[in-house]
Amino acid sequence: MGLKGRDLVSIKDLSKQEIESIISAARRHIPVAEGKRTSTLLDGKLLALAFFEPSTRTRLSFETAMLRLGGRTITIADPAVSSVAKGETLSDTVRMLSGYADAIVVRHPNEGASRLASQVSEKPVINAGDGAGQHPTQTLLDLATMEEHFHTLSGLKVVLMGDLRYGRTVHSLAYALALFGAHLVLTSPPALRIPEHIRSDLAEIGADIREEADLRRAVQDADVLYVTRIQKERFGDLAEYARVSSGYRLDPSILEEVKPSFIVMHPLPRVAEIPSEVDSSSHAAYFRQAFLAVPVRMALLSLILSGQPGPGGG
Ligand code: CP
């Protein structure tokens, strides 16, 4: 697999086989991610983390991944204390960072920002979320979570719930799941339906997709419920946000009717959409999902920065 030196801006940048290889490599990174083994695979490598939007998991799991592999990081975590606050453009910031680091991870509120960054950077750019666009590395860890639980990605029935309009995680995930022959069920408030351009991408690859307004009916025979937060920060009108988010919450009694192997996932952060009483359920997979961010990003960084998948991968 030739990921060395490549950008990852959209999940469409990866083939099905490349996704499978990253997930397989991630499995072998788990002991290092857990601190049970050590690695120096990325000794001497430097990763720039350029975050122009808030993040906990993505930024810290990229940083953890790099440190666990013996590499190092430099970070813009708060644009207010970088020269962006003086009016510096994203292009200039990225061009400069590409002279400092071996790869750049970018999160930005504008859709298309990572694509722009990749066009001006001499080093690989990894999209860590661009507005309501894409979040491809989240998709890799989402798939790794499903693969670990079900031992396959083929033909899963996945319900995507919530903010399908602005939720970048579902835009990337729906496409990848369709590549693996998933049956997709969409359930969202009418104002937050999946955008037409994502639908047409899904149609192009022959996705099996339907909408179901009734969540109880949607999860019947399902394998996964993927819950998303209503993306308050993307609403121009907060009254509209209050209207669509009101009462948006998973009713735990729904879990009494699902298959024993059924899992609930969420990219996190959650607000109120999954009540904390679900956390102790055997169906709750979202904290395992958050942990798997580390080995998945270790595998990805290993492949992009060194061309090596990591332990046991040659
Ligand atoms: N899942 C995710 O992107 O989380 P953060 O916003 O905390 O990075």
Boltz pocket constraint, residues with backbone or C-beta under 6 A from the ligand:
constraints:
  - pocket:
      binder: B
      contacts: [[A, 54], [A, 55], [A, 56], [A, 57], [A, 58], [A, 59], [A, 128], [A, 129], [A, 138], [A, 267], [A, 268], [A, 269]]
      max_distance: 6.0
